[in-house]
Amino acid sequence: MQQIHTAKQEALDAIQRLPDSVDTEEIMYRLHVLENIRRGQQDSAEGKTQSAEEVLKDIRSW
């Protein structure tokens, strides 16, 4: 049976892997990173990406 990972379950799993001495700021940072990874994966799956060449071209225009 395939396990479906909800955002809540992924957050709980990430928190469980942290040491007991972790502070709230570190927990929030880890959850922020996790959310950004999830968004990037979703964008990639939807084809909302740019090639490295496109990104470099944009950077040069700054």
Distance bins in CASP14 RR format, pairs under 12 A and 6 or more apart:
PFRMAT RR
TARGET T0000
AUTHOR 0000-0000-0000
RMODE 2
METHOD distances of the structure
MODEL  1
3 9 0 0 0 0 1 0 0 0 0 0 0
3 10 0 0 0 0 0 1 0 0 0 0 0
3 13 0 0 0 0 0 1 0 0 0 0 0
4 10 0 0 0 0 0 1 0 0 0 0 0
5 11 0 0 0 0 0 1 0 0 0 0 0
5 12 0 0 0 0 0 1 0 0 0 0 0
5 13 1 0 0 1 0 0 0 0 0 0 0
5 14 0 0 0 0 0 1 0 0 0 0 0
5 34 0 0 0 0 0 1 0 0 0 0 0
5 38 0 0 0 0 1 0 0 0 0 0 0
5 41 0 0 0 0 0 1 0 0 0 0 0
6 12 0 0 0 0 1 0 0 0 0 0 0
6 13 0 0 0 0 0 1 0 0 0 0 0
6 38 0 0 0 0 0 1 0 0 0 0 0
7 13 0 0 0 0 0 1 0 0 0 0 0
7 14 0 0 0 0 0 1 0 0 0 0 0
7 31 0 0 0 0 1 0 0 0 0 0 0
7 34 0 0 0 0 1 0 0 0 0 0 0
7 35 1 0 0 1 0 0 0 0 0 0 0
7 37 0 0 0 0 0 1 0 0 0 0 0
7 38 1 0 0 1 0 0 0 0 0 0 0
7 39 0 0 0 0 0 1 0 0 0 0 0
7 42 0 0 0 0 0 1 0 0 0 0 0
8 14 0 0 0 0 0 1 0 0 0 0 0
8 15 0 0 0 0 0 1 0 0 0 0 0
8 31 0 0 0 0 0 1 0 0 0 0 0
8 34 0 0 0 0 0 1 0 0 0 0 0
8 35 0 0 0 0 0 1 0 0 0 0 0
9 15 0 0 0 0 0 1 0 0 0 0 0
9 16 0 0 0 0 0 1 0 0 0 0 0
9 34 0 0 0 0 0 1 0 0 0 0 0
9 38 0 0 0 0 0 1 0 0 0 0 0
10 16 0 0 0 0 0 1 0 0 0 0 0
10 17 0 0 0 0 0 1 0 0 0 0 0
10 30 0 0 0 0 0 1 0 0 0 0 0
10 31 0 0 0 0 1 0 0 0 0 0 0
10 33 0 0 0 0 0 1 0 0 0 0 0
10 34 1 0 0 1 0 0 0 0 0 0 0
10 35 0 0 0 0 1 0 0 0 0 0 0
10 37 0 0 0 0 1 0 0 0 0 0 0
10 38 1 0 0 1 0 0 0 0 0 0 0
10 41 0 0 0 0 0 1 0 0 0 0 0
11 17 0 0 0 0 0 1 0 0 0 0 0
11 18 0 0 0 0 0 1 0 0 0 0 0
11 27 0 0 0 0 1 0 0 0 0 0 0
11 28 0 0 0 0 0 1 0 0 0 0 0
11 30 0 0 0 0 1 0 0 0 0 0 0
11 31 1 0 1 0 0 0 0 0 0 0 0
11 32 0 0 0 0 0 1 0 0 0 0 0
11 33 0 0 0 0 0 1 0 0 0 0 0
11 34 1 0 0 1 0 0 0 0 0 0 0
11 35 0 0 0 0 1 0 0 0 0 0 0
11 38 0 0 0 0 0 1 0 0 0 0 0
12 18 0 0 0 0 0 1 0 0 0 0 0
12 27 0 0 0 0 0 1 0 0 0 0 0
12 30 0 0 0 0 0 1 0 0 0 0 0
12 31 0 0 0 0 0 1 0 0 0 0 0
12 34 0 0 0 0 0 1 0 0 0 0 0
13 30 0 0 0 0 0 1 0 0 0 0 0
13 31 0 0 0 0 0 1 0 0 0 0 0
13 34 0 0 0 0 1 0 0 0 0 0 0
14 22 0 0 0 0 0 1 0 0 0 0 0
14 26 0 0 0 0 0 1 0 0 0 0 0
14 27 0 0 0 0 1 0 0 0 0 0 0
14 28 0 0 0 0 0 1 0 0 0 0 0
14 29 0 0 0 0 0 1 0 0 0 0 0
14 30 1 0 1 0 0 0 0 0 0 0 0
14 31 1 0 0 1 0 0 0 0 0 0 0
14 32 0 0 0 0 0 1 0 0 0 0 0
14 33 0 0 0 0 1 0 0 0 0 0 0
14 34 1 0 1 0 0 0 0 0 0 0 0
14 35 0 0 0 0 0 1 0 0 0 0 0
14 37 0 0 0 0 0 1 0 0 0 0 0
14 38 0 0 0 0 0 1 0 0 0 0 0
15 22 0 0 0 0 1 0 0 0 0 0 0
15 24 0 0 0 0 0 1 0 0 0 0 0
15 26 0 0 0 0 0 1 0 0 0 0 0
15 27 1 0 0 1 0 0 0 0 0 0 0
15 28 0 0 0 0 0 1 0 0 0 0 0
15 29 0 0 0 0 0 1 0 0 0 0 0
15 30 1 0 0 1 0 0 0 0 0 0 0
15 31 1 0 0 1 0 0 0 0 0 0 0
15 34 0 0 0 0 1 0 0 0 0 0 0
16 22 0 0 0 0 0 1 0 0 0 0 0
16 27 0 0 0 0 0 1 0 0 0 0 0
16 30 0 0 0 0 0 1 0 0 0 0 0
17 26 0 0 0 0 0 1 0 0 0 0 0
17 27 0 0 0 0 0 1 0 0 0 0 0
17 30 0 0 0 0 1 0 0 0 0 0 0
17 34 0 0 0 0 0 1 0 0 0 0 0
18 24 0 0 0 0 0 1 0 0 0 0 0
18 25 0 0 0 0 0 1 0 0 0 0 0
18 26 1 0 0 1 0 0 0 0 0 0 0
18 27 1 0 0 1 0 0 0 0 0 0 0
18 28 0 0 0 0 0 1 0 0 0 0 0
18 29 0 0 0 0 0 1 0 0 0 0 0
18 30 1 0 0 1 0 0 0 0 0 0 0
18 31 0 0 0 0 0 1 0 0 0 0 0
18 34 0 0 0 0 0 1 0 0 0 0 0
19 26 0 0 0 0 1 0 0 0 0 0 0
19 27 0 0 0 0 0 1 0 0 0 0 0
19 30 0 0 0 0 0 1 0 0 0 0 0
20 26 0 0 0 0 0 1 0 0 0 0 0
20 27 0 0 0 0 0 1 0 0 0 0 0
21 27 0 0 0 0 0 1 0 0 0 0 0
22 28 0 0 0 0 0 1 0 0 0 0 0
22 29 0 0 0 0 1 0 0 0 0 0 0
22 30 0 0 0 0 1 0 0 0 0 0 0
22 31 0 0 0 0 0 1 0 0 0 0 0
23 29 0 0 0 0 1 0 0 0 0 0 0
23 30 0 0 0 0 0 1 0 0 0 0 0
24 30 0 0 0 0 0 1 0 0 0 0 0
24 31 0 0 0 0 0 1 0 0 0 0 0
25 31 0 0 0 0 0 1 0 0 0 0 0
25 32 0 0 0 0 0 1 0 0 0 0 0
26 32 0 0 0 0 0 1 0 0 0 0 0
26 33 0 0 0 0 0 1 0 0 0 0 0
27 33 0 0 0 0 0 1 0 0 0 0 0
27 34 0 0 0 0 0 1 0 0 0 0 0
28 34 0 0 0 0 0 1 0 0 0 0 0
28 35 0 0 0 0 0 1 0 0 0 0 0
29 35 0 0 0 0 0 1 0 0 0 0 0
29 36 0 0 0 0 0 1 0 0 0 0 0
30 36 0 0 0 0 0 1 0 0 0 0 0
30 37 0 0 0 0 0 1 0 0 0 0 0
31 37 0 0 0 0 0 1 0 0 0 0 0
31 38 0 0 0 0 0 1 0 0 0 0 0
32 38 0 0 0 0 0 1 0 0 0 0 0
32 39 0 0 0 0 0 1 0 0 0 0 0
33 39 0 0 0 0 0 1 0 0 0 0 0
33 40 0 0 0 0 0 1 0 0 0 0 0
34 40 0 0 0 0 0 1 0 0 0 0 0
34 41 0 0 0 0 0 1 0 0 0 0 0
35 41 0 0 0 0 0 1 0 0 0 0 0
35 42 0 0 0 0 0 1 0 0 0 0 0
36 42 0 0 0 0 0 1 0 0 0 0 0
36 43 0 0 0 0 0 1 0 0 0 0 0
37 43 0 0 0 0 0 1 0 0 0 0 0
37 44 0 0 0 0 0 1 0 0 0 0 0
38 44 0 0 0 0 0 1 0 0 0 0 0
38 45 0 0 0 0 0 1 0 0 0 0 0
39 45 0 0 0 0 0 1 0 0 0 0 0
39 46 0 0 0 0 0 1 0 0 0 0 0
39 48 0 0 0 0 1 0 0 0 0 0 0
40 46 0 0 0 0 1 0 0 0 0 0 0
40 47 0 0 0 0 0 1 0 0 0 0 0
40 48 0 0 0 0 1 0 0 0 0 0 0
40 49 0 0 0 0 1 0 0 0 0 0 0
41 47 0 0 0 0 0 1 0 0 0 0 0
41 48 0 0 0 0 0 1 0 0 0 0 0
41 49 0 0 0 0 0 1 0 0 0 0 0
42 48 0 0 0 0 1 0 0 0 0 0 0
42 49 0 0 0 0 0 1 0 0 0 0 0
43 49 1 0 0 1 0 0 0 0 0 0 0
43 50 0 0 0 0 0 1 0 0 0 0 0
44 50 0 0 0 0 0 1 0 0 0 0 0
49 55 0 0 0 0 1 0 0 0 0 0 0
50 56 0 0 0 0 1 0 0 0 0 0 0
50 57 0 0 0 0 1 0 0 0 0 0 0
50 58 1 0 0 1 0 0 0 0 0 0 0
50 59 0 0 0 0 0 1 0 0 0 0 0
51 57 0 0 0 0 1 0 0 0 0 0 0
51 58 0 0 0 0 0 1 0 0 0 0 0
52 58 0 0 0 0 0 1 0 0 0 0 0
52 59 0 0 0 0 0 1 0 0 0 0 0
53 59 0 0 0 0 0 1 0 0 0 0 0
53 60 0 0 0 0 0 1 0 0 0 0 0
54 60 0 0 0 0 0 1 0 0 0 0 0
54 61 0 0 0 0 0 1 0 0 0 0 0
55 61 0 0 0 0 0 1 0 0 0 0 0
55 62 0 0 0 0 0 1 0 0 0 0 0
56 62 0 0 0 0 0 1 0 0 0 0 0
END
